[in-house]
Amino acid sequence: MVIAMVATVMPALSPWPPTGSWSVGATAALLRQSICDLSPLTGELAAAAPDLMLALDQLTAIVMKMRSPTVGWPADTILTPNLLAPYISEEVWNVLERLSQDGLGQRLAPTLPTTMLPIPSLIPRLLWMLASSGYEVMHLVEGGRATVRRPGEAGSVSVIRLVPVLTLATEQDTYALDLVTQADPSPSLWLTPETTISLLDYDLDGSWISIETLTSGVLEVVAQTQPALYEGLTTGWRVQALCPFQPWQTALLRLHLFVADMGVQGGRTALATDPSAALVPAEKPDSTAFTLDDFANTLMDEAAPSTEGILGNWLTFTDEAWVRRFLHSHAQRVLVQGLPKLISSDEAILDEDRELACATLAYQATQSIDGPKALFKHTFVRVPVLVADLWPRFRWYLAQSSERVMQLMGGLPAQVLSPGRGWQQGILSLRPLMQLTTSSKTWIIDLGSGRLLPTLPLALPGDAVIETTQAGDWANHQTIATLIALVNQDLAQYAPAMAELAEGTDVHLRDLAVEEAESLVRLTLHWCFTWAYES
C-alpha cells in the first residue's frame, strides 16, 4: 500500500548539528545530574471545566459535519478556516466565552510559574509527549524496518529509529542525551536530510520519503497535537540550570530530532542497541527508570511483523456511531491541547481575529480525521484494515491516553503483597488484550506484543498492594483495584471511544484465503495487571 506523506508547511527543524556540536564523552551522565527551573510543559487540561468541554464537543461536532462530503459543497470547493468560520461562529464564541470565565484561561496559559525539576524527571514526560503525538511517530521512535537509500547508493533494508536528543546549552558547554537510551548520542549513525527511505513495517510502507520530509512531517504533527513540545523542538526553553561543579546559570534546553540507521537487527526494534563504543557514557543510566525501551521491548522479537492466521484477516468496523465517536474524541483531544494558543492578555486583538484563530484551531484539529487514509491520519477505521495493522494502532491509542497508562504498559519494577503470600519483587505490567469472538471461536491478541494467546493471562488480584518508587505517588502503596480504577479514569477522559470497547463493538472479518463470506465478529478490549518475576 502506498502511503502519501503529508505536505509540510512547517518551518524546518533546527539545523542539522554536525558531529562534535557537543563534547564527546559522558555528557549524558552530567545532564542526568542537572537541575533546571522550568514552567510545566502542559497547562491544566480543561476536563475540570464541564461547560468548556461541552462547548468544545459542540465545536468539534459542527466542524466534522461541515467537512463531511454529505454537506453538499461544490466538488471544486477547497475548505479553509475562513470559509468555515461563518458557519461555526456560534460554537466558536461559546468556546471563547467559556475560556474567559472563572480564570480558566490563566490555568491553561503557557506562562505558568516555574518549578525546579531534575532533568531525569523530564525524560518520561518528554518521551510520552513525543510518542503520543502520533502513531507513526511512536513507531519511528521505537524503531522499525525501512529500505534506506543514501545519495549515490543502492537501497538496503535496515532498522531505523527516530532519535530525540535533549540538549542543555550553557555559555561554556553543551550537554546532550538520547532520550530513549539515556546515553550519549551517536551522531555517526544519523542519516543526512537528503537520504531517502521507504518504511516497511505494518501499513506504513510507501513511496520514498526524504529524511528531511519525514522529520518535517513529524514536526507538523507535534505542532498540532503537542504544541508545548513543539516549542522545545523549534526555539527551546530558556531556563535557569544548575549543573555539577557549576553555578546557577542561564541555559537553553532544547529537543532535536534525528533519524539513525541502526543496521540489521535481530529483533524488530532497535532500542536495545548499545551506543558506539567511543560514546559509551561514564555512568550508566538508572536501570530501573522508565524509558521508551521498556514500552517498545514488549513487542515481539521478530524481524518482520506477523500476518499469520487471524492477523492476516481483514477487519471492517460496522458500527458507524462508534466510528464517529472514535474520530470525534481524537479531534477534540487535539483541540484541547491547542487551547493555550487562544489565551492572550492583549485586549487590542479584534474579535474577528480571535474568532478566526479559534476556527483555524478547530479546522486543524479535524485535519487528521478527514480525507483519505495516509501517514499521520486516523481514518483507518473507515476502511478494511489488516488485524496485524490494527493491534499496534490500538496499542498506541491506549498508550497516548496518559503518561501513566504508557508507563504501566511498559512495566514498573515493583514489589507486590498479595493476600496469603509474602512480598515479591518483579515487574508490574498493564496488559491490554483484544478479543475477537464469533459464534464458534475466540481469538485473544496481546496488544502489548501482538502475540496470540490461548487464554486470558493470570491477573493479579484486586486486593494485592503494590510498592514502587519508579512512578508518582499515584502508584505507591495502592491496591490493584485502585490502579485499574485510575486506568479506567484516564481512558474514559482521554480516549473515551477506546474505553467503550470494553463493552465491545461489531465488526466484519474476512479471510481472503477462503471463499466464505465475511463473518460477523464481536471485538472487545480487556485490560488487567499481570506480574513477572525478576530473573
Buried (B, 14 or more C-beta within 10 A) or exposed (E): EEBEBBEBEBEEBBEBBEEEBBEEBBBBBBBBBBBBBBBBBBBBBBEEBEBBBEBBBBBBBBBBEBBEEEEEBEEEEEBEBEBBBEBBBEBBBBBBEBBEEEEBBEBBBBEBEBEEBEBBEBBBBBBBBBBBBBBBBBBBBBBBBBBBBBEEEEBEEBBBBBBBBBBBBBEEBBBBBBBBBBBBBBBEBBBEBEBBBBBBBBBBBBEEBBBBBBBBBBBBBBBBBBBBBBBBBBEBBEBBBBBEEBEEEEBBBBBBBBBBBBEEBEBBBBBBBEBBEEBBBEEEBEEEBBBBBBBBBBBBEEEEBBBEEBBBBBBBBBBEEBBBBBBBBBBBBBBBBBBBBBBBEEEEEEEEEBBBBBBBBBBBBBBBBBEEBBBBBBBBBBEBBBBBBBBBBBBBBBBBBBBBBBBBBBBBBBBBBBEEEEEBEBBBBBBBBBBBBEEEEEBBBBBBBBBBBEEEBEBBBBEBBBBBEBBEEEBBEBBBEBBBEBBEEBBBBBBBBBBBBEEBBEBBBBBEEEEEEBBEBBBBBBBBBBBEEEE
